[in-house]
Each structure stands twice: as structure tokens, then as C-alpha cells.
Amino acid sequence: MVHYQARLDATFSALSDVTRRGVLEHLGAAEASITDLADKFGMTLTGMKKHVGVLEQAGLVTTEKVGRVRTCRIGSCRLEEELAWISRYRQVWDARFDALDGVIAELKQQEKARGRKK
Amino acid sequence: MVTRTFDAPARLVFEAWVRPELFRRWWVPRSLGMTLRSCDLDVRTGGEYRLVFGDDPAHAMAFFGKYLEVVPNERIVWTNEEGGEVGSITTVTFEERDGKTLLVLTERYPTKQALDEAGTGAQDAMHETFAQLDGLLVELAAA
């Protein structure tokens, strides 16, 4: 469980940055070199290398160096676990808030009733 | 981050969070299929809570922590300590507008140092080591 949690943390940290999400989206359509990505996102090569490094650590991207060009592709981690976790989290809160709605409606009714008795 | 608007003033929403007999009714709705054995809440700054789940006392699971900050009808901040080491910190805020209340709930993973400082009342000591799920959840859910 701890291991699973650590992996989720790595994934969510990797996805917490708008550029990194953009890179993933881009790689979802086609592979690209770090230079291509840096150009596309208007960043320095060093900056893009860092972003790709974070994505690679989380297993979201794989890279391969051929000669002087490092090509990036979508990794094997397909986010299924993350999405499953998110939807479970949402389901729990939806269920809770539906029930909370009922409890609050009851409190409101009781208050109204007390108000009428005054 | 989770948000929801309730058709009631903030004081009633807050009441449903602090009275254990009300809280247990919605925190563990039937659809979750869990049994809540006990529910102790002392909702005030420095107070503690403990929830015990499970049909069988031998395999009961406890969730516990303390309230770092409680501002009646406005916000509740608590720690989730069942995981050992540094747990997450949950903040829920209630914002009333025109008789309706917007509830916003966020979860953060602080550093151990921030947690120690928060324990001594420094409320701005929330340094995050991990990224928040804020926004991301929304984006991924929408994707």
C-alpha cells in the first residue's frame, strides 16, 4: 500500500505542472525530441530536460538517445490506477455529500419548525 | 479538491460536521458499505477525533487525528494520522452567500517540519512537498 501510495504521489507530482501535462498530451499524439518539445513550449533545453526527467521518473514517459538526439515517447504507465483512484475518491465524496444534503435539509426543517413555535 | 454547494446557511452545514450523531450519518453513507463502530469528535482547535470501522472488532480499522484549526461556521483543519509518519492535512471551508453555502475541501501533504510547526499554532507553515491534487482532479475527471 505504501509503495502504491508513493507511486501515486510521483504521478500526481509529475502531473501537477501545466507544461508537463502539455508535454504528455503532445507525446500522446506523436513522439518528439527534447529539442522539439523545448521549442514547442518556448523553454530552454535545460528546463525541458528537467520536466521530461520528472515525467520519466513517474513512468509516464520513456526516452531513448540515438546519436545526439533524445526522443521521448509516452511511457507504459497508462494512468489507469490513478484514474481509478480519482474516480473512487470522487464516488466517496459524491455519496457523502448526497447524504450530507439530507442531514442539512433535516436541520433546516427542524429550525423552521422551532421558528414557527416561537 | 472537492466542492459542493448546499442550500442552507453555513451554521447548519457546520453543525452537520461537528455533531457526531449527525456526522456519522453522512460521512459513512450506506452506499459505501462500511460499518462505523464508533465515532468520537471533539471539534475544536487542539481537539481530537477517532473513527473506528469494521464489522469485526478483531479487524477494526481506526482513522484518527487532531483538529489544527476550528473556526465555527467557517473552517475546519485536521490531520489524518492513521497512516503513521506524516499524514495528510484536510481543510474544509464554508462560505455562505445568499443563504447558500459553498463547501471546499482540500487535502495536502505537508513536510514533517510544517506539521510540527502547525502543531504549535503556526498556521502559515504549510510547505508542500508533494503537489496537490487541486485542479488536477478536476482536469482529469473532465478529460
Interface residues (C-beta under 8 A of the other chain):
Chain A: Q5 D9 F12 S13 L15 S16 D17 R21 E82 L83 I86 S87 Y89 R90 V92 W93 A95 R96 F97 D98 A99 L100 D101 G102 V103 I104 A105 L107 K108 E111
Chain B: V2 R4 F6 D7 A8 L12 V13 E15 A16 L22 R25 W26 W27 P29 S31 L32 G83 L103 L105 Y109 F130 A131 Q132 L133 L136 L137 E139 L140 A141
